[in-house]
Amino acid sequence: MSRLDSAIRRLQAQRRLLDQAASDIQSLEGVVLELGLGNGRTYDHLRHILPNHDIYVFEREVQAHPDCVPEDDHLFLGDVIDGLHRAQKTLRARAVLVHADLGTGDSQASRDFAKNHLSPAIIPLLAEGAQILSDQPLSLPGATKVPLPEGMDADRYHVYRVDGPLEAHKRFHKAA
């Protein structure tokens, strides 16, 4: 498969999963977290499919299309993990949708980052009923891994659902 075909399949899978997750969480109160702004396409799509939810973006450095940049009060600039830790104070466990697209060209480093750094940083922010979509597998003890739709490459995306309080989430809030 060419790189163009691969990119098209990835974007189609991403849109399909985002649309499904948005439908699933539409009636939930809470916020949406976009981890990695990139050029802003996904953020822009989220604004259109979830107009009644606040969307907070975490990005090292904004290089997006000017129409796809969130307001300053919805943007956590700098290291994503540091931003997630800062967000715990204001957003608490209110995230009903998290979209993480932070992988790099180094697949092993991306998997290690997602498992060892990203996963523990998002757990305190998750609301009951939250859906998490990630380009990398995550470690979210107590969350349910949701099967991908038929025909979708199992390594293309990873989807999780929080059906109840996560064990690590409960421990975090007892300590806080």
Short mmCIF file of the C-alpha atoms (twelve columns), coordinates in Angstrom:
data_MODEL
# 
_entry.id   MODEL 
# 
loop_
_atom_site.group_PDB 
_atom_site.id 
_atom_site.type_symbol 
_atom_site.label_atom_id 
_atom_site.label_alt_id 
_atom_site.label_comp_id 
_atom_site.label_asym_id 
_atom_site.label_seq_id 
_atom_site.Cartn_x 
_atom_site.Cartn_y 
_atom_site.Cartn_z 
_atom_site.pdbx_PDB_model_num 
ATOM 1   C CA . MET A 1   0.000   0.000  0.000  1 
ATOM 2   C CA . SER A 2   1.298   3.446  -0.864 1 
ATOM 3   C CA . ARG A 3   1.859   6.065  1.814  1 
ATOM 4   C CA . LEU A 4   -0.983  8.108  0.286  1 
ATOM 5   C CA . ASP A 5   -3.378  5.155  0.529  1 
ATOM 6   C CA . SER A 6   -2.226  4.554  4.100  1 
ATOM 7   C CA . ALA A 7   -2.838  8.206  5.038  1 
ATOM 8   C CA . ILE A 8   -6.316  8.115  3.484  1 
ATOM 9   C CA . ARG A 9   -7.212  4.937  5.388  1 
ATOM 10  C CA . ARG A 10  -5.911  6.450  8.636  1 
ATOM 11  C CA . LEU A 11  -7.950  9.636  8.198  1 
ATOM 12  C CA . GLN A 12  -11.088 7.697  7.260  1 
ATOM 13  C CA . ALA A 13  -10.688 5.498  10.344 1 
ATOM 14  C CA . GLN A 14  -10.074 8.550  12.518 1 
ATOM 15  C CA . ARG A 15  -13.200 10.334 11.251 1 
ATOM 16  C CA . ARG A 16  -15.358 7.237  11.600 1 
ATOM 17  C CA . LEU A 17  -14.235 6.628  15.182 1 
ATOM 18  C CA . LEU A 18  -14.553 10.294 16.175 1 
ATOM 19  C CA . ASP A 19  -18.071 10.454 14.744 1 
ATOM 20  C CA . GLN A 20  -19.085 7.302  16.612 1 
ATOM 21  C CA . ALA A 21  -17.543 8.484  19.887 1 
ATOM 22  C CA . ALA A 22  -19.218 11.893 19.528 1 
ATOM 23  C CA . SER A 23  -22.564 10.186 19.051 1 
ATOM 24  C CA . ASP A 24  -21.947 7.993  22.103 1 
ATOM 25  C CA . ILE A 25  -21.016 10.877 24.435 1 
ATOM 26  C CA . GLN A 26  -23.344 13.536 22.979 1 
ATOM 27  C CA . SER A 27  -25.667 13.484 25.991 1 
ATOM 28  C CA . LEU A 28  -22.873 13.464 28.601 1 
ATOM 29  C CA . GLU A 29  -21.851 16.668 30.309 1 
ATOM 30  C CA . GLY A 30  -18.126 17.262 30.313 1 
ATOM 31  C CA . VAL A 31  -15.221 18.401 28.224 1 
ATOM 32  C CA . VAL A 32  -13.284 17.067 25.255 1 
ATOM 33  C CA . LEU A 33  -9.491  16.809 25.228 1 
ATOM 34  C CA . GLU A 34  -7.545  16.969 21.971 1 
ATOM 35  C CA . LEU A 35  -3.977  15.829 22.605 1 
ATOM 36  C CA . GLY A 36  -1.879  17.062 19.725 1 
ATOM 37  C CA . LEU A 37  -3.264  19.870 17.557 1 
ATOM 38  C CA . GLY A 38  -1.074  19.332 14.501 1 
ATOM 39  C CA . ASN A 39  -2.576  21.309 11.642 1 
ATOM 40  C CA . GLY A 40  -5.955  21.487 13.411 1 
ATOM 41  C CA . ARG A 41  -8.079  19.226 11.179 1 
ATOM 42  C CA . THR A 42  -9.253  16.952 13.996 1 
ATOM 43  C CA . TYR A 43  -9.885  19.877 16.343 1 
ATOM 44  C CA . ASP A 44  -11.959 21.559 13.643 1 
ATOM 45  C CA . HIS A 45  -13.949 18.352 13.092 1 
ATOM 46  C CA . LEU A 46  -14.580 18.011 16.829 1 
ATOM 47  C CA . ARG A 47  -15.930 21.575 16.937 1 
ATOM 48  C CA . HIS A 48  -18.437 20.667 14.238 1 
ATOM 49  C CA . ILE A 49  -19.620 17.351 15.685 1 
ATOM 50  C CA . LEU A 50  -19.622 18.437 19.356 1 
ATOM 51  C CA . PRO A 51  -20.706 22.104 19.311 1 
ATOM 52  C CA . ASN A 52  -22.048 21.957 22.878 1 
ATOM 53  C CA . HIS A 53  -18.839 20.681 24.468 1 
ATOM 54  C CA . ASP A 54  -15.790 22.706 25.460 1 
ATOM 55  C CA . ILE A 55  -12.703 21.365 23.704 1 
ATOM 56  C CA . TYR A 56  -9.310  21.750 25.356 1 
ATOM 57  C CA . VAL A 57  -6.194  21.310 23.250 1 
ATOM 58  C CA . PHE A 58  -2.754  20.235 24.442 1 
ATOM 59  C CA . GLU A 59  0.090   21.104 22.077 1 
ATOM 60  C CA . ARG A 60  3.801   21.746 22.363 1 
ATOM 61  C CA . GLU A 61  3.831   24.489 19.721 1 
ATOM 62  C CA . VAL A 62  0.928   25.736 17.624 1 
ATOM 63  C CA . GLN A 63  1.508   25.368 13.894 1 
ATOM 64  C CA . ALA A 64  -2.111  24.893 12.854 1 
ATOM 65  C CA . HIS A 65  -4.156  26.692 10.249 1 
ATOM 66  C CA . PRO A 66  -5.234  30.025 11.811 1 
ATOM 67  C CA . ASP A 67  -8.931  29.031 11.626 1 
ATOM 68  C CA . CYS A 68  -8.175  25.894 13.642 1 
ATOM 69  C CA . VAL A 69  -6.513  27.344 16.729 1 
ATOM 70  C CA . PRO A 70  -8.469  27.308 19.994 1 
ATOM 71  C CA . GLU A 71  -8.863  30.355 22.213 1 
ATOM 72  C CA . ASP A 72  -6.059  30.798 24.745 1 
ATOM 73  C CA . ASP A 73  -8.260  29.688 27.651 1 
ATOM 74  C CA . HIS A 74  -8.793  26.321 25.896 1 
ATOM 75  C CA . LEU A 75  -5.149  25.765 24.968 1 
ATOM 76  C CA . PHE A 76  -2.477  24.134 27.140 1 
ATOM 77  C CA . LEU A 77  0.829   25.034 25.494 1 
ATOM 78  C CA . GLY A 78  4.055   23.187 26.173 1 
ATOM 79  C CA . ASP A 79  4.816   19.603 27.061 1 
ATOM 80  C CA . VAL A 80  1.607   17.552 26.802 1 
ATOM 81  C CA . ILE A 81  2.198   15.632 30.039 1 
ATOM 82  C CA . ASP A 82  2.901   18.850 31.958 1 
ATOM 83  C CA . GLY A 83  -0.263  20.337 30.461 1 
ATOM 84  C CA . LEU A 84  -2.334  17.328 31.522 1 
ATOM 85  C CA . HIS A 85  -1.006  17.668 35.067 1 
ATOM 86  C CA . ARG A 86  -1.874  21.384 35.077 1 
ATOM 87  C CA . ALA A 87  -5.353  20.596 33.712 1 
ATOM 88  C CA . GLN A 88  -6.136  18.293 36.640 1 
ATOM 89  C CA . LYS A 89  -6.572  21.361 38.839 1 
ATOM 90  C CA . THR A 90  -9.221  23.001 36.660 1 
ATOM 91  C CA . LEU A 91  -10.801 20.249 34.567 1 
ATOM 92  C CA . ARG A 92  -10.804 17.517 37.221 1 
ATOM 93  C CA . ALA A 93  -12.498 14.252 36.141 1 
ATOM 94  C CA . ARG A 94  -14.707 15.854 33.492 1 
ATOM 95  C CA . ALA A 95  -13.278 14.561 30.198 1 
ATOM 96  C CA . VAL A 96  -15.950 12.616 28.305 1 
ATOM 97  C CA . LEU A 97  -13.855 12.274 25.149 1 
ATOM 98  C CA . VAL A 98  -10.100 12.184 24.760 1 
ATOM 99  C CA . HIS A 99  -8.457  12.039 21.345 1 
ATOM 100 C CA . ALA A 100 -4.718  11.392 21.406 1 
ATOM 101 C CA . ASP A 101 -2.711  11.534 18.197 1 
ATOM 102 C CA . LEU A 102 0.824   11.911 19.497 1 
ATOM 103 C CA . GLY A 103 2.720   9.113  17.771 1 
ATOM 104 C CA . THR A 104 6.006   9.794  16.050 1 
ATOM 105 C CA . GLY A 105 7.962   7.925  13.411 1 
ATOM 106 C CA . ASP A 106 9.551   5.815  16.165 1 
ATOM 107 C CA . SER A 107 6.850   3.243  16.886 1 
ATOM 108 C CA . GLN A 108 8.513   1.727  19.975 1 
ATOM 109 C CA . ALA A 109 9.170   5.129  21.556 1 
ATOM 110 C CA . SER A 110 5.572   6.167  20.796 1 
ATOM 111 C CA . ARG A 111 4.172   3.015  22.438 1 
ATOM 112 C CA . ASP A 112 6.410   3.469  25.491 1 
ATOM 113 C CA . PHE A 113 5.390   7.119  25.841 1 
ATOM 114 C CA . ALA A 114 1.682   6.252  25.588 1 
ATOM 115 C CA . LYS A 115 1.878   3.440  28.121 1 
ATOM 116 C CA . ASN A 116 4.256   4.943  30.679 1 
ATOM 117 C CA . HIS A 117 3.519   8.681  30.509 1 
ATOM 118 C CA . LEU A 118 0.304   9.481  28.671 1 
ATOM 119 C CA . SER A 119 -1.896  6.812  30.248 1 
ATOM 120 C CA . PRO A 120 -1.255  7.778  33.881 1 
ATOM 121 C CA . ALA A 121 -1.580  11.486 33.030 1 
ATOM 122 C CA . ILE A 122 -5.068  11.189 31.516 1 
ATOM 123 C CA . ILE A 123 -6.620  8.839  34.090 1 
ATOM 124 C CA . PRO A 124 -7.380  11.585 36.673 1 
ATOM 125 C CA . LEU A 125 -9.174  13.617 33.980 1 
ATOM 126 C CA . LEU A 126 -11.586 10.900 32.824 1 
ATOM 127 C CA . ALA A 127 -15.287 11.066 33.619 1 
ATOM 128 C CA . GLU A 128 -17.456 8.011  33.954 1 
ATOM 129 C CA . GLY A 129 -18.691 7.133  30.464 1 
ATOM 130 C CA . ALA A 130 -15.654 8.697  28.773 1 
ATOM 131 C CA . GLN A 131 -14.318 7.412  25.491 1 
ATOM 132 C CA . ILE A 132 -10.629 7.531  24.672 1 
ATOM 133 C CA . LEU A 133 -9.328  7.280  21.106 1 
ATOM 134 C CA . SER A 134 -5.603  6.937  20.592 1 
ATOM 135 C CA . ASP A 135 -3.202  6.228  17.786 1 
ATOM 136 C CA . GLN A 136 -1.157  4.232  20.340 1 
ATOM 137 C CA . PRO A 137 -2.242  1.489  22.755 1 
ATOM 138 C CA . LEU A 138 -2.815  2.819  26.271 1 
ATOM 139 C CA . SER A 139 -2.714  1.275  29.727 1 
ATOM 140 C CA . LEU A 140 -5.988  2.215  31.431 1 
ATOM 141 C CA . PRO A 141 -6.698  -0.378 34.133 1 
ATOM 142 C CA . GLY A 142 -10.433 -0.811 34.514 1 
ATOM 143 C CA . ALA A 143 -11.322 0.704  31.144 1 
ATOM 144 C CA . THR A 144 -12.837 -1.501 28.459 1 
ATOM 145 C CA . LYS A 145 -11.029 -1.809 25.149 1 
ATOM 146 C CA . VAL A 146 -13.687 -1.364 22.482 1 
ATOM 147 C CA . PRO A 147 -13.421 -3.509 19.341 1 
ATOM 148 C CA . LEU A 148 -12.881 -1.551 16.165 1 
ATOM 149 C CA . PRO A 149 -15.468 -1.702 13.382 1 
ATOM 150 C CA . GLU A 150 -15.134 -4.576 10.944 1 
ATOM 151 C CA . GLY A 151 -12.527 -3.994 8.274  1 
ATOM 152 C CA . MET A 152 -10.513 -1.511 10.338 1 
ATOM 153 C CA . ASP A 153 -6.858  -2.364 10.998 1 
ATOM 154 C CA . ALA A 154 -6.535  -3.334 14.678 1 
ATOM 155 C CA . ASP A 155 -3.291  -1.365 15.034 1 
ATOM 156 C CA . ARG A 156 -4.594  1.766  13.313 1 
ATOM 157 C CA . TYR A 157 -6.475  3.098  16.350 1 
ATOM 158 C CA . HIS A 158 -7.275  2.069  19.901 1 
ATOM 159 C CA . VAL A 159 -10.593 2.863  21.563 1 
ATOM 160 C CA . TYR A 160 -11.376 2.582  25.275 1 
ATOM 161 C CA . ARG A 161 -14.506 3.256  27.324 1 
ATOM 162 C CA . VAL A 162 -14.718 4.100  31.013 1 
ATOM 163 C CA . ASP A 163 -17.773 2.268  32.354 1 
ATOM 164 C CA . GLY A 164 -17.160 3.134  36.010 1 
ATOM 165 C CA . PRO A 165 -14.526 4.745  38.215 1 
ATOM 166 C CA . LEU A 166 -11.063 3.471  37.295 1 
ATOM 167 C CA . GLU A 167 -9.016  2.005  40.149 1 
ATOM 168 C CA . ALA A 168 -6.139  4.389  39.482 1 
ATOM 169 C CA . HIS A 169 -8.665  7.237  39.251 1 
ATOM 170 C CA . LYS A 170 -10.062 6.413  42.708 1 
ATOM 171 C CA . ARG A 171 -6.564  6.243  44.190 1 
ATOM 172 C CA . PHE A 172 -5.644  9.619  42.646 1 
ATOM 173 C CA . HIS A 173 -8.675  11.394 44.084 1 
ATOM 174 C CA . LYS A 174 -8.200  9.896  47.563 1 
ATOM 175 C CA . ALA A 175 -4.659  11.290 47.586 1 
ATOM 176 C CA . ALA A 176 -5.697  14.739 46.294 1 
# 
